[in-house]
């Protein structure tokens, strides 16, 4: 399934051509395109060969003056184009409590085996990478997993659940108890 999104920005008193680039963290990934800066929008056809589940940022820069550029205010994740079956698979995974103050439980209600769980910060950096055998809580069904997030700072993170066939990304929030 093809996906097209609009990238928009505001610019004051700047004219000329804008280059639009895709970054993963601080690493350049690809050039997205060019357009007139004053248009303040670009329609981007997302290529199917981009790695889905990664955390990206957009950079818009003047084609003629290297010192004029800006990055998108937030990171975003490109998810694979999904059909009905893929949309419902994430519903089989319950993540609680969210927000959490330290321990996060992942309950797998699907027949797919979780291979690993990763936690990324909003810069796209991997903070926690966990093998499943270390975190099984319910050994009768091997379907509930516990992650210790107490070492993380208060904030938002992306939780990535990897199975052999699927990649599920959920946003989680870590807070701290005020004791």
C-alpha positions in Angstrom: 0.0 0.0 0.0 1.4 3.4 -1.0 1.4 6.2 1.5 1.8 10.0 0.8 2.0 12.6 3.6 2.3 16.4 3.5 5.3 17.9 5.1 4.6 21.5 6.1 6.7 24.3 7.6 6.6 28.1 8.2 9.3 30.4 6.8 9.6 34.2 7.1 11.2 36.3 4.4 13.1 33.4 2.9 12.9 32.5 -0.8 14.5 30.0 -3.1 14.6 26.3 -3.2 14.3 24.0 -0.1 16.0 20.6 0.1 14.1 18.2 2.3 16.0 15.4 4.0 15.3 12.4 6.2 17.4 11.7 9.3 17.4 8.8 11.8 18.8 10.3 15.0 21.7 12.5 13.7 22.4 10.3 10.7 21.4 11.3 7.2 19.2 8.6 5.5 18.0 10.0 2.2 17.0 13.1 0.3 13.2 13.4 0.1 12.9 16.1 -2.5 13.1 19.8 -3.4 10.5 22.6 -3.7 10.1 26.3 -3.5 10.6 27.4 0.2 7.7 29.8 0.0 5.3 26.9 -0.8 5.6 25.8 2.8 4.4 22.3 2.0 5.7 19.2 0.2 3.8 16.0 -0.7 6.1 13.1 0.1 5.5 9.6 -1.2 7.0 7.4 1.4 9.1 4.7 -0.3 8.3 1.1 0.7 12.0 0.3 1.2 12.4 2.6 4.2 12.8 0.6 7.4 9.5 0.7 9.2 9.5 1.1 13.0 12.5 3.4 13.0 12.4 6.8 14.5 13.0 9.7 12.0 13.2 13.5 11.8 12.9 15.8 8.8 15.4 18.5 7.9 14.4 21.4 5.7 17.3 23.5 4.4 18.0 26.2 1.9 19.5 24.9 -1.3 21.6 28.0 -1.7 22.6 29.0 1.8 23.9 26.0 3.9 23.4 27.9 7.2 19.7 28.2 6.8 18.0 25.0 7.9 15.8 23.5 10.6 14.7 20.1 11.9 11.2 18.9 12.6 10.1 19.6 16.2 9.3 16.0 16.9 10.5 12.6 15.9 8.1 10.2 14.0 7.9 6.5 13.2 7.2 5.1 9.8 4.9 2.1 10.3 4.4 -0.5 7.6 1.3 -0.1 5.4 -1.3 -2.3 7.1 -4.4 -4.2 6.2 -7.2 -5.3 8.5 -5.2 -8.3 9.8 -2.1 -6.2 10.6 -4.1 -3.5 12.2 -5.6 -5.9 14.7 -2.4 -7.7 15.7 -1.3 -4.9 18.0 -4.6 -5.3 19.9 -3.4 -8.7 21.1 -0.6 -7.0 23.1 -1.6 -5.4 26.4 0.9 -3.0 27.9 0.3 -1.8 31.4 0.5 0.3 33.5 1.0 3.1 31.0 2.1 5.6 32.3 4.4 3.6 34.6 6.6 4.5 37.5 9.0 1.7 36.9 7.7 -1.8 36.0 5.9 -2.3 32.7 4.1 -5.5 31.9 3.5 -6.8 28.3 0.8 -9.4 27.9 0.9 -11.3 24.7 -2.5 -12.5 23.7 -1.4 -13.6 20.2 0.0 -16.9 19.0 3.2 -15.1 17.9 6.3 -15.5 20.0 8.0 -12.3 21.1 11.7 -12.4 20.2 12.9 -9.2 21.8 11.6 -6.0 23.3 13.4 -2.6 22.8 12.9 0.8 24.3 13.9 3.9 22.4 14.1 7.5 23.6 12.6 10.3 21.5 16.0 10.8 19.8 15.8 7.3 18.3 18.5 5.9 20.6 18.0 2.4 21.9 17.9 2.6 25.7 16.9 -1.0 26.7 17.2 -4.2 24.6 15.7 -7.2 26.4 15.7 -10.9 25.6 12.4 -12.5 26.5 13.7 -15.4 28.5 15.0 -13.0 31.2 11.6 -11.3 31.7 8.9 -14.0 31.7 6.5 -13.5 34.6 3.8 -16.1 33.9 5.7 -19.3 33.3 2.5 -21.4 32.8 1.8 -19.7 29.5 5.0 -17.8 28.9 2.8 -14.9 27.7 3.4 -12.1 30.2 6.7 -10.2 30.3 8.0 -7.6 32.8 10.4 -4.8 32.0 12.1 -2.8 34.7 12.1 0.9 33.6 13.1 2.4 36.9 16.4 3.6 35.6 14.7 5.7 32.9 14.2 9.5 33.3 10.6 10.8 33.3 9.4 11.2 29.7 8.0 9.5 26.7 9.6 6.5 25.0 8.8 4.1 22.1 8.4 0.5 23.0 9.2 -1.9 20.1 8.0 -5.5 20.3 9.6 -7.8 17.8 8.1 -11.1 16.6 9.2 -13.3 13.7 6.4 -11.7 11.5 5.4 -8.4 13.1 6.9 -5.3 14.6 4.7 -3.4 17.0 5.5 0.1 18.2 3.8 1.6 21.2 4.5 4.9 23.0 5.0 4.6 26.7 5.3 7.2 29.4 7.6 6.9 32.4 6.9 9.0 35.5 8.3 9.0 39.0 6.5 8.7 42.3 6.8 11.8 44.5 7.6 10.2 47.8 
